[in-house]
Amino acid sequence: MAEVHGVSPLTGRTEPWMEDLLADADACAALVAEYGSPVNVLDFGPLARNAAELVDAAASEGVRLGVFVARKANKALGLVHAAREAGLGVDVASLAELTQSLDAGMPGERVIVTAAVKSRALLEAAVRAGATVSLDNADELADVVAVAASVGARARVALRLASSDPAIPPTRFGMASRQWDSALASARLTDVSIEGIHFHLNAYSAEERAAVLREALPWADALREAGHDVGFIDIGGGIPMSYLEDRAQWRAFWERLAQDAHGTLTWRGDRLGLTDPSASRPSPSVYPYWQRKVRGPWMLDVLRAHGLERRTLAEEIAARGLELRCEPGRSVLDGCGLTLASVAFRKATSDGIPLVGLHMNRTQVRSTSADFMVDPRWVRPSGAGEASPAFDGFLVGAYCVEDELILRRRLRFPDGVARGDIAAFVNTGGYLMHILESASHQLPLAATVVREGGDWVRDGIDGAVGAEDYRSA
Ligand SMILES: *Cc1c(COP(=O)(O)O)cnc(C)c1O
């Protein structure tokens, strides 16, 4: 394996399966040769362990936790299979995600539909399958009432709560409890069961989840008094994870960027969304790649927060016999994926900045974060060409866009770069490989392969009945 790291290093956490694969350079080369570059490589082994960390933390506080994996974080059908086998549910955001999940054997009762906009076809499929629909607004409630009547089955729904707490940022999703109460009062609910309360907040604050739980609990009591059989509160996703082992590297990067007057760290001095030039804290436009409390310890912070009276939130939830639910995407996919891309060329810009061209484009390792702040690993297969001398430079990709970089941080290549080398982006399973991928320029989407036993096999999502096939529905 050859060396590479950021000029200010950000070393990624890995799993043993990743190290085994990266240590076998010719196996990496064989995957790229067979499936093209880039290739997304998934091993869902860590999923059950990650979810169990959440479930065990809740159980230690006397709370029953249901985990519904947010499918939008990774499109592979292998994720649905792994979730099913681990006894978890899924959170789906479209008709295709719902239908594929049911076809993959996920029981309807273990599905929640949180799509931001819901077609009639999606609502019909959800009601038929006995999936829970998270309702966003009064028009959607009317649609569900009509669908339940026409399908002749009960609709199981959760009400999406938009917090009225001034400490919680405003949201376009859900409605205030008062608005829901009046919408329910004028609806014909004979075929609709209100089974839970749902919310999903931006960012990763345990304190904010605790605050909205304190708002949801008395509303659950009121809904029960009004005759609804409310059984759960779902706190959505946004459970934190860390991509980096070392907090010192994370802090050092931002301290150096704050003082980086000559643009040595990033592409042409990119501030990565930092507006205050002297601030040495992380940019709000970048995912917090290092976080103090993740998964289990974070869940304990939520549940040990004070409740309504003298009890903890955990005690309040348990005393009501409520199930707590969550919809983690990224944090349960921690350790499940990496992306391999082969080197196409080495060159420099017209003003002399060294570049490494990869057979990929930036949508293939990108989330909504301003950059993927994890150093790649570097694989040198036996068939690679002659390596260049050491240099510092940037990774670029296939779009005909001047500013298209794969990573916006400058990398150091002490062992140079050879044609045929492979860049390995580690821990891309949550969002990085799939949430923004595009077939622009008619470049095909990357293949997705999943570990099955000892083999890597093409995931069923490639070539599956997909979004286009549901367009008319
Ligand atoms: C995106 C989303 C999730 C998953 O969020 P993560 O940050 O990946 O945990 C869960 N629920 C809803 C409603 C979402 O929109």
The ligand as a Gaussian input file, in Angstrom:
#p B3LYP/6-31G(d) Opt

LIG

0 1
 C      -32.832000      11.563000       6.565000
 C      -33.793000      11.091000       7.576000
 C      -33.406000      10.145000       8.524000
 C      -31.990000       9.632000       8.651000
 O      -31.111000      10.604000       9.130000
 P      -29.599000      10.238000       9.537000
 O      -28.964000      11.566000       9.772000
 O      -28.989000       9.489000       8.413000
 O      -29.649000       9.403000      10.765000
 C      -34.380000       9.660000       9.389000
 N      -35.657000      10.100000       9.330000
 C      -36.065000      11.040000       8.441000
 C      -37.478000      11.475000       8.447000
 C      -35.149000      11.571000       7.545000
 O      -35.546000      12.502000       6.670000

